[in-house]
Amino acid sequence: MKIDWAALGSVFGVSLVATVALVGLFTLGIVGLTKQEEAAARGGSAALARTAAYACFALCAAAVVSVVLRTVTRCRSRVS
């Protein structure tokens, strides 16, 4: 059995970058919701913070759904 170390390294690198990006995006969403709560406590409007937070969460969900659909499609094509 021969291991293609370059391909393994490439998969590891892409996975690491994707994971860090997804966690960062989710973190921005949480920070946006926190800012929205702080602005509401001070009596201000926080529509921008809330909208940005929901956009971050939507992008996270879209990324996860995209990967799941791509994986299912590949598995189906290999089975057929």
Secondary structure, 3 states (H helix, E strand, C coil): CCCCHHHHHHHHHHHHHHHHHHHHHHHHHHHHHHHHHHHHHHCCCCHHHHHHHHHHHHHHHHHHHHHHHHHHHHHHHHHC
